[in-house]
């Protein structure tokens, strides 16, 4: 391997959604998952690349109380970060979004979902590639499925994106919470290379596009 090839491999490895790129001594204490649904709230599941990024985006939205990183869509009976990283289990890195539908509608969450990613890149989001990084809406019922189909049809009709939308619609069978150290990862580890180079810029692009959807105090980093 040439020196240039080695350098490029190192750079790329630090730009991927992986905790292996951050020394454990620099990782902030883990956050325990709390999935207690508040009165009047419901939850929906989305996937659009690295869940660190997706979680941070949804948690910036008014009406969203919590977003939990996890895994969905696989055929295996269990899921963990090591297993899904191979791309062979069928799972996607996903986020379960807890929200108050009286404050933020499911249709608005679809706006957040499509407005914070590139849904035309099949099995890829930014530097992350593989089926585990696919763009997917994991619908919980027929209403979510129909709303998603309608929204995609409108985006396609209005030619919002240059390419064809590759987002898949998959019935949610089970959502597996990711390990505690993944929860609120971006907020707890702002100096991690991937977070600085990929996650924060992605969040800021979303905030710049949709300032009207943000919680107070959730402006640009």
C-alpha positions in Angstrom: 0.0 0.0 0.0 1.4 3.4 -1.0 1.7 6.2 1.6 -1.2 8.1 -0.1 -3.4 5.0 -0.1 -2.7 4.5 3.6 -3.4 8.1 4.4 -6.7 8.0 2.5 -7.7 4.8 4.3 -7.0 6.5 7.7 -9.0 9.6 6.7 -12.0 7.5 5.5 -12.0 5.4 8.6 -12.3 8.4 10.8 -15.2 9.7 8.8 -17.4 6.7 9.3 -20.1 6.2 11.9 -18.2 4.0 14.3 -17.1 4.3 18.0 -13.9 2.5 17.1 -12.7 5.9 15.9 -13.0 7.5 19.3 -10.8 6.4 22.2 -13.1 5.2 25.0 -11.3 7.6 27.4 -12.8 10.5 25.5 -16.3 9.3 25.4 -18.7 10.9 27.8 -20.6 8.7 30.3 -23.4 6.7 28.7 -27.0 7.7 28.9 -29.5 5.1 30.0 -32.4 4.6 27.6 -35.7 6.0 29.0 -38.6 5.0 26.8 -41.4 6.0 29.1 -44.1 7.4 26.8 -45.7 10.5 28.2 -49.5 10.9 28.2 -50.8 11.8 24.8 -47.5 10.8 23.1 -46.8 8.2 20.4 -43.7 7.0 18.6 -42.6 6.4 15.0 -39.4 4.8 13.6 -37.2 6.1 10.9 -33.8 5.3 9.4 -31.6 7.5 7.2 -27.9 6.7 7.8 -25.9 6.9 11.0 -28.3 6.9 14.0 -26.1 9.5 15.8 -27.1 12.0 13.1 -30.7 11.0 12.8 -31.3 11.1 16.6 -29.8 14.6 16.9 -31.9 15.9 14.1 -35.2 14.7 15.5 -34.4 15.7 19.0 -34.0 19.3 17.8 -37.7 19.4 16.7 -40.4 21.0 18.7 -42.9 18.4 20.0 -40.3 15.6 20.1 -39.5 14.6 23.7 -37.0 11.9 22.9 -35.3 10.0 20.1 -33.8 6.6 20.8 -31.1 5.0 18.6 -31.6 1.4 17.7 -32.0 -1.2 15.0 -35.0 -2.3 12.9 -35.8 -4.3 9.8 -33.6 -7.3 10.2 -34.5 -11.0 10.0 -32.3 -12.0 13.0 -33.9 -12.5 16.3 -31.6 -10.0 18.1 -29.5 -7.0 17.1 -26.4 -5.4 18.4 -23.9 -2.9 17.0 -21.3 -5.5 16.2 -23.6 -7.8 14.3 -25.5 -5.1 12.3 -22.2 -3.5 11.3 -21.5 -6.4 9.0 -24.6 -5.5 6.9 -25.6 -9.2 6.9 -28.4 -9.2 9.5 -30.8 -7.0 7.4 -31.1 -4.4 10.2 -30.8 -0.7 9.6 -29.5 1.8 12.1 -32.8 3.4 13.1 -34.3 5.9 15.5 -37.6 5.6 17.5 -39.0 9.1 17.8 -41.3 9.9 20.7 -43.5 12.9 20.1 -46.8 14.7 20.9 -49.0 14.5 17.7 -50.9 17.6 19.0 -47.6 19.6 18.6 -45.9 17.9 15.7 -47.8 15.8 13.2 -46.5 12.6 11.5 -46.5 14.5 8.2 -44.1 17.1 9.8 -41.9 14.2 10.9 -41.8 13.1 7.3 -40.7 16.6 6.4 -37.9 16.4 8.9 -37.0 12.9 7.7 -36.7 13.8 4.0 -35.4 17.3 4.7 -32.4 16.1 6.7 -30.9 13.5 4.3 -30.4 12.6 0.6 -33.0 9.9 -0.1 -31.7 9.3 -3.6 -28.5 7.5 -2.6 -29.3 3.8 -2.3 -27.9 2.1 0.9 -25.7 5.2 1.5 -25.8 8.4 3.5 -22.8 10.6 3.3 -19.6 8.5 3.9 -21.6 5.5 5.3 -22.4 2.7 2.9 -24.3 -0.6 3.3 -27.9 -1.8 3.8 -27.6 -0.9 7.5 -27.5 2.8 6.4 -30.5 2.6 4.1 -33.2 5.2 4.0 -36.3 3.5 5.4 -39.6 4.4 7.0 -40.7 1.7 9.4 -44.4 2.2 9.5 -46.4 0.9 12.5 -49.8 1.0 10.9 -51.7 1.6 7.7 -52.1 5.3 8.4 -48.3 5.8 8.6 -47.8 3.8 5.4 -50.4 5.8 3.5 -49.1 9.1 4.7 -45.6 8.1 3.7 -46.6 7.0 0.2 -48.5 10.2 -0.3 -45.6 12.3 0.9 -43.1 10.5 -1.4 -45.5 10.9 -4.3 -45.7 14.6 -3.7 -41.9 14.9 -3.5 -41.6 13.0 -6.8 -44.2 15.0 -8.5 -42.6 18.3 -7.5 -39.1 17.0 -8.4 -37.8 18.1 -5.0 -34.7 15.8 -5.5 -32.6 15.5 -8.6 -32.7 11.7 -8.6 -35.3 9.0 -7.9 -36.2 8.5 -4.2 -34.9 5.1 -3.0 -36.4 5.3 0.5 -38.1 2.0 1.3 -41.3 1.4 3.3 -41.1 -1.5 5.7 -43.6 -2.7 8.2 -42.1 -2.4 11.7 -41.8 -5.8 13.3 -39.5 -5.0 16.2 -37.3 -2.1 17.3 -34.2 -3.0 19.3 -32.7 -0.3 21.4 -29.0 0.3 20.7 -26.4 0.1 23.4 -26.5 2.8 26.0 -23.3 4.4 24.7 -24.9 5.3 21.4 -27.7 7.3 23.0 -27.3 11.1 22.6 -23.9 10.3 21.2 -23.5 13.5 19.2 -24.4 15.8 22.1 -22.1 13.9 24.5 -19.1 13.6 22.1 -18.8 16.9 20.1 -15.1 16.4 19.5 -15.3 12.9 18.0 -14.0 13.1 14.4 -17.2 11.7 12.7 -19.4 13.9 14.9 -17.4 17.1 14.0 -17.0 16.2 10.3 -20.3 14.7 9.4 -22.9 14.7 12.1 -22.9 18.3 13.3 -22.7 19.7 9.7 -25.7 17.5 8.8 -27.7 18.8 11.8 -26.8 22.4 11.0 -27.9 22.0 7.4 -31.3 20.8 8.6 -31.6 23.7 11.1 -30.8 26.2 8.4 -33.5 24.8 6.2 -36.2 24.5 8.8 -35.7 27.0 11.6 -39.5 27.1 12.2 -39.5 23.5 13.3 -36.9 23.8 16.0 -37.2 23.9 19.8 -36.2 27.2 21.4 -32.5 27.3 22.0 -31.8 24.6 19.4 -30.2 26.9 16.8 -27.0 26.3 14.9 -24.1 24.7 16.8 
